[in-house]
Amino acid sequence: MKNFTDDNISGSSELLEELHEHLKTQKNILSIFPDLLDSFGNKFAPFENIQNYLNELRRTIRTKKSIEKFFEKYDKLILNIYDNIYKNCRHKLIKHSSFLTISNSKTVFEILKRLSKENKNLRVSVAESRPQYEGRILARGLSKEGIEVKLITEAMIYNESLQCEAGIIGADTILKNGNVVNKTGSGLLALTCKHRKIPLYVVCDRKKFSHKNKYTNKLMPPDEIWKTNSRIKIENYYFEEIDKNLITFIFTD
């Protein structure tokens, strides 16, 4: 479990799938040790889909409903979720042959993989996403699907947008006010798309929607940016809030 709980590079959808598979192996003890769910809730606090999943599981245990049926329900949801999202966004995405994205999103990967089956000329530019460089994972995965991929730094997003017809990102949370929380650098991508007058699409499952209007960011270890003994102040944030007015469409299942 160490690799899973210390995972700072997978997207929230992928983390939820891993958590779901793990908890299925622990289902016989969940009612005895409910604090186990709290530990996962604290660990994955930024991810709305995981919080919604854990809250539903807590209610299932508290009301003594069938845990088995709960896991069966999510087995089906996870199996069909990407097909359902693609059905809802295909009519827009099929118009474009080149996309600009950032970081590592399982949903973005699955949607672009499906799109590539219909568009053999699909091209994707991926910003690598400091400090964990998880965009490299997405780039590698798309390349294995036969998609033409270019890896860039976040600093290259503005110029690279000249070569792309649309932007696409996942989401860690959709706030009640319509703003989107995603990996740092997504705001730059959103502003760039707005300035270049190209659409920015968000793809995510409905479990990402939050009842909260405010997002509180968490400061991460500065050594991930630069290990130095100097007096320079270093700030490291993984996520940021993107204004809804910079987003063209949010597609969900």
Protein Blocks (a to p, Z undefined) as FASTA:
>chain_A
ZZmmmpckbcfklmmmmmmmmmmmmmmmmmmmmmlmmmmmmmmmmpmklmmmmmmmmmmm
mnopafklmmmmmmmmmmmmmmmmmmmmmmmmmmpcbdcdehjdfklmmmmmmmmmmmmk
bccdddebiaklpmmmmmmmmmmnopacddddfklmmmmmmmpcbdcdddfbdcfkopac
ddehjlmmmmmmmmnopacdddddfklpcfbfbdcdddddfklmogcfbfbdcdddfbdc
ddfklpfbdcdZZ
